[in-house]
Amino acid sequence: MDTSKAYVLSTVTIHNKNVDKEMKYTLVSKDEADFKQGKISVDSPIGKAILGREVGESFSVKVPAGKLELEILNIER
């Protein structure tokens, strides 16, 4: 399995620089999304921003609460 980039069913650990906190999400389809279980849709703003990214990449994403500064720390399958 290729873990160099984030794809559907990847579990991605990200660092939210705004609040200096690590979060772990699994990228899933819209039908499987369950934020409480750490499953986010690839159609969500954060999911779209993570797709195709590599470990070490930093990026920003606009969400309803404002702009998040994120960094990918780890990708698992």
Long-range contacts (C-beta under 8 A, 24 or more apart in sequence): 1-77, 2-77, 3-75, 3-76, 3-77, 4-54, 4-55, 4-75, 5-52, 5-53, 5-54, 5-75, 6-50, 6-51, 6-52, 6-53, 6-54, 6-72, 6-75, 7-51, 7-52, 8-42, 8-51, 9-77, 10-75, 10-76, 10-77, 11-75, 11-76, 11-77, 12-50, 12-72, 12-74, 12-75, 12-76, 13-72, 13-73, 13-74, 13-75, 13-76, 14-50, 14-70, 14-71, 14-72, 14-73, 15-70, 15-71, 15-73, 16-68, 16-69, 16-70, 17-58, 17-68, 17-69, 17-70, 17-71, 18-68, 18-69, 22-73, 25-50, 27-51, 46-70
